[in-house]
Every structure is written in structure tokens, then in C-alpha cells.
Amino acid sequence: MQAVLVMFRNDGERRSFSLSREMTVIGRRQDCDLMIPLGEISRKHCRIIRDSDSLRLEDLGSSNGTFHNGRRVQEAVSLSLRDRVRRRAEHTRAGELHRTEADAVHGLVS
């Protein structure tokens, strides 16, 4: 399964990250696969795990929590296209899962 995580900033800017590895660690440490240098992001915040044709999201004991479609992640959850991943419950920065960058742009327009 090809997948892209699209990160949205408060100012409307977005960035896309291909999820091509078996495991993608997200956090503020420099050795994370996706580094987000913000104080409210834990050093190793969460990870996305690829299993053949599926993806799972797992919180790594983060202080502020990881949220999947508005619900706090307590154990690994399956991800589907257009799911939303947030660092906190509030509607601040978010990531959205898409099959390709073109799908992400189409999803933002429709």
C-alpha cells in the first residue's frame, strides 16, 4: 500500500511525507523518521507501522497523547485513507493519510 501523510499547519501550509518504511517514528528528536521540532511533541511521540497492505498507528507514551479521528490512541489502531492524526484533541496541527499526493490535493478541493 502506498501512503502519504499530509501535515497541515495553522497558517494553511501543508507538507507531504511518503510512508515507505516498515515503521515511521514521529517525534522531536533528530533521529526520528519525521522530526517535528515543537515542545508539545514528545521526543518519540508515535509511530506508523506498515504490515503488507495495512497501516497501524501507535502512541509511544507521549505526554500530550496521539489522537486518531478525534479519539486518544490507547493501543495500536488501524489507519484508513483520509484518517486524521493529531498531537492533541484540539483542532490544531493535523496529519491526514492519503494514497498519493494527487489524492491529497483532490481531497482538499472536494
Secondary structure, DSSP 8 states (H G I E B T S, - for coil): ---EEEEE-TTS-EEEEE--SSEEEEESSTTSSEE---TTS-TT-EEEEEETTEEEEEE-S-SS--EETTEE-SS-EEE-TT-EEESSSSSSSEEEEESSHHHHHHHHH-
